[in-house]
Amino acid sequence: MKTLESTLIDIGANLTSRAFAKDLHDVIARAVSQGVDKMLVTGTSLEHSEAALQLCEAYAGRLYSTCGIHPHHAGEWTRTTADQLKDLADHACVRAIGECGLDYNRNFSTPHDQRYAFEAQLELAAELQLPVFLHQRDAHDDFVKLLEHWRPQLVGGVAHCFTGNADQARAYLDLDLDIGITGWICDERRGQDLQQAVKHIPVDRLMIETDAPYLMPRDLPHELAVQLQPRRNEPMTLPHVCRAVAGCMNTDAERVASHSTQRASQLFSLDD
C-alpha cells in the first residue's frame, strides 16, 4: 500500500503499556516507517504520566506526552495529586492535561470521584493554559455540563477516542473542541454511529489516533496485520485509520492527513 505523502501525528498512544515493554524501539521504528512522524504518549495515572515523560525525554522530538488521571483512576486522587501533575506539566515534553474525563460504563471509580478529579484537572489546565485530552463514555450529559462551565478558561481540547453519534459530535464542536478518531471507525459492528458522525465533523477539527495497544482496526490489510502481534495495536496502523476516516467523509486521505497533522501541531504545539 502506498505511503501517504503527509506525515502523521498519532495524538493518542499508550506506549507505557506493558504490552510494549519488550520492543518499544521497534514499535516506534515501524510507526516512523509508515509515516507516523510524532506520537503523543497518553498519561492515565501519576505512574503512567511519569513513565510517559521519561519516554519522551528518551525520544525527544519524536514523542510528546500528556499528564493526567483517567476516570478509572479518579478514586486515587489525593490532596497532593494536582501539585504532582503540575510538577510533571512543567516539563517541556508535556503538551496537555489528561487523559481526564468521565466514564460511567464500568465505574471503576465512583461518579462523584470522577467528577471531582475531572473538574480539578480542568482547573489545572486553565491555570497552566494547556489543552485538555478528554475521555467520555456513557457520561455525555455530565461531561458537557462540566465543560460548558470551564471551556471559556481553557485554551482548547480534544475529545479523544470519540465513538459517539452525530449529535454528540455537534455538542463537542459547539464547545469548540476538536475530535479524535481511532480504529473504532473500522468496526463494522460497533462503529456505525461513528461512521455517520464523521460526515458532520469539519476536516480541520478532526485528528486521528490509534489508542494503541487497544482498538486494533478490524479490517486491517493482511500485509500490515502480519507485522503485528496478535491483538496488539500499534501506531503504525494510523495511516489505515486515516484512510478509513477519509472513506467515510467521502474525501481524499491526503486531505485528512494534512489537516489532522496541522491541527494536532497547533493544539499541542508540536512545531518546535
C-alpha positions in Angstrom: 0.0 0.0 0.0 1.4 3.4 -1.0 2.6 5.6 1.9 0.8 8.8 2.4 2.7 11.9 1.3 1.8 13.8 4.5 3.5 12.8 7.7 1.1 11.9 10.5 0.8 12.5 14.2 -0.8 9.9 16.5 -2.4 12.0 19.2 -3.1 9.1 21.5 -0.8 6.1 22.0 -0.5 4.2 25.4 3.2 3.5 24.9 3.8 3.0 28.6 1.6 -0.1 28.5 3.3 -3.4 29.5 2.3 -4.6 26.0 5.2 -2.6 24.6 7.8 -3.3 27.4 10.0 -5.6 25.3 10.1 -4.0 21.9 9.1 -0.3 22.1 12.0 0.8 20.0 10.9 -1.4 17.2 7.3 -0.3 17.6 8.3 3.3 17.2 10.5 2.5 14.2 7.6 0.7 12.5 5.4 3.7 13.0 8.0 6.0 11.5 8.4 3.7 8.5 4.7 4.2 7.9 4.9 8.0 8.0 3.9 8.5 11.7 6.4 11.2 12.5 5.3 12.1 16.0 3.3 10.4 18.8 1.6 11.8 21.9 2.0 9.3 24.8 -1.0 9.2 27.0 -0.8 9.7 30.7 -3.6 7.9 32.6 -2.3 8.0 36.2 0.6 9.5 38.0 2.7 6.4 37.4 2.0 6.3 33.7 2.3 10.1 33.3 5.8 9.9 34.9 6.7 7.0 32.6 5.4 8.8 29.6 7.6 11.8 30.4 10.6 9.5 30.7 9.8 8.0 27.3 9.5 11.4 25.7 12.8 12.5 27.1 14.4 9.4 25.6 12.8 10.1 22.2 13.0 13.9 22.1 11.3 15.4 19.1 9.5 12.2 18.3 7.4 11.6 21.4 5.5 14.0 23.5 3.1 13.3 26.3 0.1 14.2 28.4 -0.2 14.0 32.2 -3.4 13.3 34.0 -5.7 10.9 35.8 -8.1 8.8 33.8 -11.6 8.5 35.3 -10.8 4.8 36.1 -8.2 6.1 38.5 -10.2 9.0 39.9 -10.6 7.3 43.2 -6.8 7.6 43.7 -7.0 11.4 43.7 -5.5 12.9 46.9 -4.9 16.4 48.1 -1.4 16.3 46.5 -2.3 15.0 43.1 -2.9 18.3 41.5 0.5 19.6 42.6 2.2 16.4 41.3 0.5 16.8 37.9 1.5 20.5 37.9 5.2 19.5 38.5 5.0 17.0 35.6 3.4 19.5 33.3 6.3 21.9 33.9 8.5 19.6 31.7 8.7 20.7 28.0 7.6 17.3 26.7 4.2 17.5 28.3 1.7 19.1 26.0 -1.7 18.5 27.5 -3.6 17.7 30.8 -5.3 14.3 30.7 -6.4 11.8 29.9 -9.2 13.1 32.0 -13.0 13.0 31.9 -15.9 10.7 32.9 -16.6 7.0 32.3 -19.8 5.7 33.7 -19.6 2.5 31.7 -17.9 0.4 34.3 -17.5 2.9 37.2 -14.1 1.7 38.4 -14.2 4.9 40.4 -17.5 6.4 41.7 -19.2 9.0 39.5 -18.6 11.5 42.4 -14.9 10.8 42.5 -14.7 11.0 38.7 -16.4 14.4 38.6 -14.2 15.8 41.3 -11.0 14.6 39.6 -12.2 15.8 36.2 -13.0 19.3 37.4 -9.7 19.5 39.3 -7.9 18.8 36.1 -9.9 21.3 34.1 -9.0 23.9 36.7 -5.3 22.9 36.4 -5.4 23.0 32.6 -7.0 26.5 32.8 -4.3 27.6 35.2 -1.4 26.3 33.1 -3.1 27.2 29.8 -2.6 23.7 28.4 -5.1 21.9 26.3 -7.1 19.0 27.7 -7.0 15.4 26.5 -10.6 14.2 27.2 -12.3 10.9 27.8 -16.0 10.3 27.9 -18.0 7.1 27.9 -21.7 6.8 28.9 -21.5 10.1 30.7 -22.2 12.7 27.9 -24.6 15.0 29.8 -22.4 15.4 32.9 -19.3 15.7 30.8 -20.8 18.5 28.7 -22.1 20.3 31.8 -18.6 20.5 33.4 -17.0 21.5 30.1 -19.6 24.3 29.5 -18.5 25.8 32.8 -14.8 25.6 32.2 -14.5 26.0 28.4 -14.1 29.8 28.4 -11.0 29.4 30.6 -9.4 26.6 28.5 -7.1 27.1 25.6 -8.6 24.1 23.8 -9.1 20.3 24.0 -9.8 17.2 22.1 -12.5 14.6 22.7 -10.1 11.6 22.5 -11.2 8.3 21.0 -14.7 9.7 20.1 -17.1 6.8 19.4 -20.4 8.7 19.6 -23.1 9.8 17.3 -23.6 13.0 15.2 -25.5 14.8 17.9 -22.7 14.2 20.4 -20.1 15.3 17.9 -22.0 18.6 17.3 -22.2 19.2 21.1 -18.4 18.9 21.3 -17.9 21.1 18.2 -20.2 23.7 19.8 -17.8 23.7 22.7 -15.0 24.5 20.3 -13.4 21.1 21.0 -11.6 19.0 18.4 -12.4 15.4 17.9 -10.1 12.4 17.9 -10.9 9.3 15.7 -9.4 5.9 16.2 -9.7 2.5 14.5 -13.2 2.2 16.1 -14.4 3.6 12.8 -13.2 0.4 11.1 -15.5 -1.8 13.2 -18.5 -2.9 11.1 -20.3 -4.0 14.2 -19.9 -1.1 16.7 -18.6 1.7 14.5 -21.7 2.6 12.5 -22.7 5.7 14.5 -19.1 7.0 14.3 -19.0 6.3 10.5 -22.0 8.6 10.2 -20.9 11.1 12.7 -17.6 11.9 11.0 -19.5 13.2 8.0 -20.6 16.1 10.2 -17.1 16.9 11.6 -15.2 19.6 9.7 -11.9 18.2 8.4 -9.9 20.9 10.2 -11.5 20.0 13.6 -10.6 16.3 13.4 -7.5 14.4 14.5 -6.5 10.8 14.2 -5.1 8.4 16.7 -4.6 4.7 17.4 -5.1 4.4 21.2 -2.5 1.6 20.8 -2.3 -1.1 22.1 -6.1 -1.0 22.0 -8.6 -0.7 19.2 -6.9 -2.7 16.5 -8.7 -1.9 13.2 -10.8 -4.9 12.3 -10.3 -4.5 8.6 -6.5 -4.1 8.7 -4.9 -5.3 5.4 -3.0 -8.6 5.6 0.3 -7.0 4.8 0.0 -4.8 7.9 -1.6 -7.4 10.1 1.2 -9.9 9.8 3.7 -7.3 11.2 1.7 -7.0 14.4 1.5 -9.2 17.5 -1.9 -10.8 17.9 -4.5 -8.4 19.5 -1.9 -5.6 19.9 -2.4 -2.4 18.0 0.5 -0.1 17.2 0.9 3.4 15.9 2.0 2.0 12.5 -1.8 1.4 11.8 -2.5 5.2 11.8 -2.4 5.6 8.0 -5.1 2.9 7.8 -7.3 4.8 10.3 -6.7 7.9 8.2 -7.9 6.2 5.0 -10.9 4.8 6.8 -11.9 8.3 8.0 -11.4 9.7 4.6 -13.6 7.0 3.1 -16.5 7.8 5.5 -16.1 11.5 4.8 -16.0 10.9 1.1 -12.8 12.8 0.7 -9.1 12.2 -0.1 -6.9 10.5 2.5 -4.2 13.1 1.9 -6.6 15.9 2.8 -7.5 14.2 6.1 -3.8 13.5 6.8 -2.7 17.1 6.1 -5.5 18.7 8.2 -5.1 16.2 11.1 -1.3 16.8 11.3 -1.7 20.6 11.0 -4.4 20.7 13.7 -2.5 18.4 16.1 0.6 20.5 15.6 -1.4 23.6 16.5 -3.3 22.3 19.5 -0.3 20.5 21.1 2.4 23.0 20.0 4.4 20.3 18.1 6.2 22.6 15.6 9.1 23.3 17.9 
